[in-house]
Amino acid sequence: MIYNIFVTGSLGPERLKPALAEQFSVSPEHVDVAHSDEWEVRDWDAQVICEFRPTSGDTCLILDISVVDSVQGQPTEPEFAILLAARLQLPVLFPDPCIDPSAYWVADPLGKTARARLYAPDEEGGDHVIDAVDAPIAGLPGIPVENFPEAIRMFRPERHRRPVEIPWDVEQAG
């Protein structure tokens, strides 16, 4: 399973190994956590591999986490995000695969989730910006709360006209 997560707030990468070991019920020795540029020092045989990249702005880290199939109890990405937010006591974001690339979900340390709009920086070294959430989220003070028209449009039922059914054969009516 692969998880793609953004972490908000302030988090040192040293907190990731114990959190991931606990999450997946593996020994910390079977968890590899390293900066995405550190290829030489990696434990490629680890059961859980976490690459992180520091970010700036409203997020602090991007996490790409791979878990081998033999690890039992692998949650879905939303379930994982909720559990990780509680373990780290920080909001985490995970992508919404149904909408556009800026559409995310955010899970807070209390287990609440909301939609979030996250914009990546336009240039190298720029800030990730959480533009809005659709409900207040613990740990994200000051982020505007608003409805997301793009999400509403995505799930609005199609309005089709029902075809007129003719109860008899037109050729015979003739």
N, C-alpha and C positions, 0 to 999 in steps of 0.2 A: 504494500500500500504506500502511496505517496501523499504527503500533506504539504500544502503551500500556505504558510501563515505569515501575517505581519503582526509584530508585537508593538504595542504603544508604551508610552511611559519611559522609564529608565530600567534597563535590565542588562546586567553583565552576563556574558555567555557562560560563565562558570555556574550559573544557576540552572542552566539547561540540562546538563547531564543527569543530576539527581531527579529532576522533574520528569524527564523522559524515561528514566529507568523505572521510576514509580508508576508512571502511566502505563507502560507496557509490561510491567512485572518481570523485568529482566535485571540482572546485576549491572551496576554502573560500569563494570569492566567490559560489558557487551554493548556499550553505547559510545559512539564516536561523535564528538562535537568539535567542529573546526571551521575556521573562516574559509569561505569558498575558494580563496587563493592558495590555501595550504595543502597542496596535493601530496607532497612528499611525506608528511607526518600522519597520514590518514590510516585508520584501521579499516581496510576495505572488507574485512571478514566480520565486522561487528553486526549484531542483529538489528541495531537501530543506528542509522547514519543521519546526522543533522549538519547540514551546511548552513552557515549564517552569513549574512552581509549586513553591515551597519547601514542605517539610513538616517536621514535627518527630517525634521519637520514634525508631523504628527505621529510618526512611527519611529521606532528605534532599531528594529532588526527585521529582516526578511529571513524566514526559516524555510528551507527545503528539507523535508524529513522523509527518509525511505525506511521502511520496515520490512524485513524478510518475511516471507509467507509462513514460515514455521512458528513465528511469534503468535501466540493465542490471544484472543480478545482484542482484535484491532477494530476500533470504532470507526464510524464514518467520519468524514472531515468535519461536519458540523458538531458531532458529538465530541470529537477530539478537541476542537477549539473551545468548547464550553468547559471541558475538564482542564485543559491547559490554562485557561484564564483563571480558573479557581486556584490551581496549584501555584501559579506565578503571582496571583493577586494583581493582575494587569489585564486590561482589555486586549483581545486579539481579534484580528480580522481574517476572514477566509473568503475566497472568491465565490460569487454566485454564478454558476455556469449557465444559467438560463437567460441572462440579460447581457448588457454590453460590458466591455472590459473594465469600466470604472465601478461596476456594481459589486459590492461586497456585503457580507454579513459581519457584524461585530458581536462578540460574546464578551460579557463583562464578568468580573469575579464573583458576582452573585448568581450567575447562571442565566441571566437575561440575555436575549438576542434581539438585534434590530438590524434593519438594512442600513448600509453605510455607502456613501459615495467617496471613493478614494482615487485621487489623481496622482499619477506618477510624475516625477519632475520632467520638465521639457528639455533640460540640459544636464550633463554630467555634474553631479554634486549638488543638484537642486533638492528641494524639499518635497516629500510626500505630503499631500494635503488631504485631510478628511474634510470634505466640503460640507457634508450634512449627514445626519442620521434621522431615521423616521420615528425614533422614540428616545427619551433621555437614557444615557448610559453612564453608569458609575465609572469614574476614572477618565471621562472625556468631558470635563467642564468646558463650557464656552463653545462647543460645537453646535451649530444651528440644528434645530429639530424642524423637519418639514416633510411633507408628503413627497413621494417619488413618483412622478407621472410615468416615467419609463417602466416602472414595476407594475403599475396599475394597468397600463396598456398591454404589457406582456401577458397578463393573466385575464384580461377581459374576454368573455366568451364572444366568439364570432357571431355576428347577426346575419343569418342567411334567411332568405325568403324560401319558404317551403315550396317545392314545385307543386303545381296544381295536379292533382290526381284525377284522371278521368275514369269514372267507374265502368265505362263501356268501351268497346272497340270502335274507334272513330270510323273505320271502313264500313262497319255494319250499320252505323247510324245513318248513312247516307245518301 
